[in-house]
Amino acid sequence: MNFGGALSVVFLAIWSVVMFAANETLVSMMLVNAAVQVVLFILVACIPFLITGRMSYVDIAWPFGVALIGVLILLMGDGNAIRKFVVGGVYLLIGLRMGLGALTMAKATGVIFKTEFPRYVYRRMILEESDGARVKFHSLAEIMAQGFANMSVLALPGFMLAINGSDVFSVWEIAGVGIWLLAYILESIADAQKMLFISKNKRGVCDIGLWRYSRHPNYFSEWLVWTGLVIASVPSWLALQEFEILAIWIVLGVGAIGASVMLYITLNYLTGAIPSEYYSVQKRTEYKRYQETTNRFFPWFPKNPGS
């Protein structure tokens, strides 16, 4: 399925509506962020793709785009200083961790700069099956969809928090930041467990620790990271109801929820679980049994095969 075009339209529509918001700081942040993200994705992902044919460059552009959202929050946010610095730091940590990790991997393995990530090979295969004549167009659309997500839905939770001037911290905010922190720790643990397993058994199926309860605990944790930010932004969104017309206020809320939805779609269908498992089944004969006993995304206790 060609997600890129549809997602791009949705993200651009949300961004366009927010441009009519009454809060001038929010509008300014959205405008500056849009310019920064478009330039970043064109230079770091689109042009390299057109030259090399590899979509993997988006794995550099996207996380550093997230980090730039954090920078804008810190520089342009006019809300409560503590809230602004916490959420800005969260975005910086998310983006720099993934961006620097991608660069380190690229330097060590050649993936991105010399070869394509298997998940993007899979996406090309799917695009060729659905519309082989316009693979390049759809690939570019999927690259820019991630840039448009950074422009809109992924930025909205942080930007709304950054303009909230209340000195009172809501239970929603504490819970959201707590969920983000827990998810960030779980993601780090899952990555460490996978690396430890691979170092001892490169051809086996990792089913230890968190991987016993989910086939992709790292992806689930990454989704939970963004869901925590959405939860934390609820009081800031509610506070805007007093100043924004109903249609714009609703779009702000839907847009913020879109951060969680977008990550769920990406981590399951575009570049996450399904592409990963396409190759895992081919490489590891035990993987089908693992699929029968363990949930793909949301963690749960293992099942008996065939039950």
C-alpha positions, 0 to 999 in steps of 0.5 A, a space after each residue: 500500500 502506498 502510504 506516503 501520499 495519503 500521509 503527506 496530505 493529512 500532515 500538510 492539512 493539519 499544519 495548514 489549519 494550525 496556521 490559523 491558530 490565535 496563539 502567535 508563538 505556536 504559529 511562529 514555531 510551526 512556521 520556522 519548524 516547517 522551513 527547517 524540516 523541509 530544508 533538512 529533508 531535501 538536503 539530507 534525504 531527498 537529494 541523496 535518494 535521487 543520487 543513490 536510490 537509497 531511502 535509508 538516508 531518511 534515518 538520518 534526517 528524521 531523528 535530527 529533525 526531531 532534535 531540531 524540534 527540541 531546539 525550537 522548543 527551547 529557543 522559541 517556547 514562551 511558557 513555563 520554563 521548567 515545562 519548556 526545558 523538560 519537553 525540549 530536552 525530551 525531544 533532543 534526547 529522542 532525536 540525538 540518540 537515534 540520529 547519532 546511533 544511525 551515523 555510528 551504524 552507517 560508519 561501522 557497517 556501511 548501511 545508509 552510505 553504501 547499502 540499503 536497510 532491508 526494511 527499505 528494500 522491502 518497501 521498494 518491493 511493495 511499491 513495485 508490486 502496487 505501482 511499479 511505474 512510479 516507485 521513485 515518486 512513491 518513495 519520495 512521498 514516503 520520505 517527505 511524509 516523515 518530514 511533514 510528520 515532523 512539521 505537524 503531528 510530531 511537533 504539536 505535543 511539544 509545541 503545545 507544552 512549550 507555550 503553556 504558561 501554567 505553573 501548576 503541573 497536571 497529573 496528566 503531565 507527570 504521568 506522560 513524562 513518567 510513561 516516556 521515561 519508562 518507555 525510554 528505559 525499556 527501549 534501551 533494555 530491549 536493544 541491549 538484550 538483543 545485542 547480547 543475544 546476537 553476540 552469542 547466537 547470531 542465527 537464533 531467534 531472540 526470545 529472552 527478556 522483553 523479547 519473550 513477551 513481544 516480538 518487537 519490544 523496541 518498537 513498542 517502547 518507541 511508540 510508547 515514548 511518543 504516546 507519553 508525550 501525547 498524554 503529557 500535552 493533554 492539559 496544554 491542549 485543554 488550556 487552548 480551548 479558551 483562546 482557539 475557535 472550536 475547529 482549530 482546537 479540535 485539529 490541535 487535539 487530533 494532530 497531537 494524537 496523530 503522533 501516536 497513530 503515525 508512530 504505530 503505523 510506521 513501526 508496524 507497517 512501513 519500516 518496522 515489524 512487518 518488513 523485519 519479519 519478512 526477512 526473519 522468517 526467511 533467515 531463521 527457521 524457528 521464527 514461525 514458531 516464535 510468531 505463533 507463541 509471541 505477540 507481534 507488538 503489544 507485550 503479553 504472556 507467551 501462548 502455546 503454539 497452535 492454541 
